[in-house]
Amino acid sequence: MSRQSNSRPVYSCQQGRLCPKCGQPEQQCRCRKQSGPAKSDGIVRIQRETKGRKGKGVTLITGVPLVGAELKALAKKLKQKCGTGGTVKEGVIEIQGDHRELLRKELQGLGYLVKLAGG
């Protein structure tokens, strides 16, 4: 058997999980700290989507210039305002149900430029 030249450790008994990019322990990872908010045109877009959810609608909020804990805190506040569940996936806030108008008013109150996207 030949060894692959791109093999690397993913776990160390002494340090735990290792970052796949920089090889450092996850607590000391350099590459995640450097990532900033996604490039955006400054407009927060709100849309409704049912694709891949067995007909259940969710409201998607994209373009928010926040990352990490700040984005999760905003998502938590919006979920509480709507009285429903949701999550943050890859910089996109997903709120269960169709709450576009309520979310638009709330985000405009926070000072964001908001547009309703989609149909």
C-alpha angles and dihedrals in degrees: 000000000000124000117236114239092220096058117125137165118267098183134031124194090219099044106022122219118013127212111253093219106045101017093230124128110276092249091056097038113146101190098059093052091055096055112100132187118308117268109269141170091233095259121117109215125205121196140163120235136180099170113130094002101096092254095310111132126225131183114233122205115196135172098042106152094223133100139198118344094005091057091047091050091052090048090051091051092049093047090052091049091053094040093229143096132266146142146224116247123177094335094314121113113219118197119187114243134013107302100143098132095045091047092047091055092045095049092045088053088056090055102258124138102238133194129182108231130198129020 
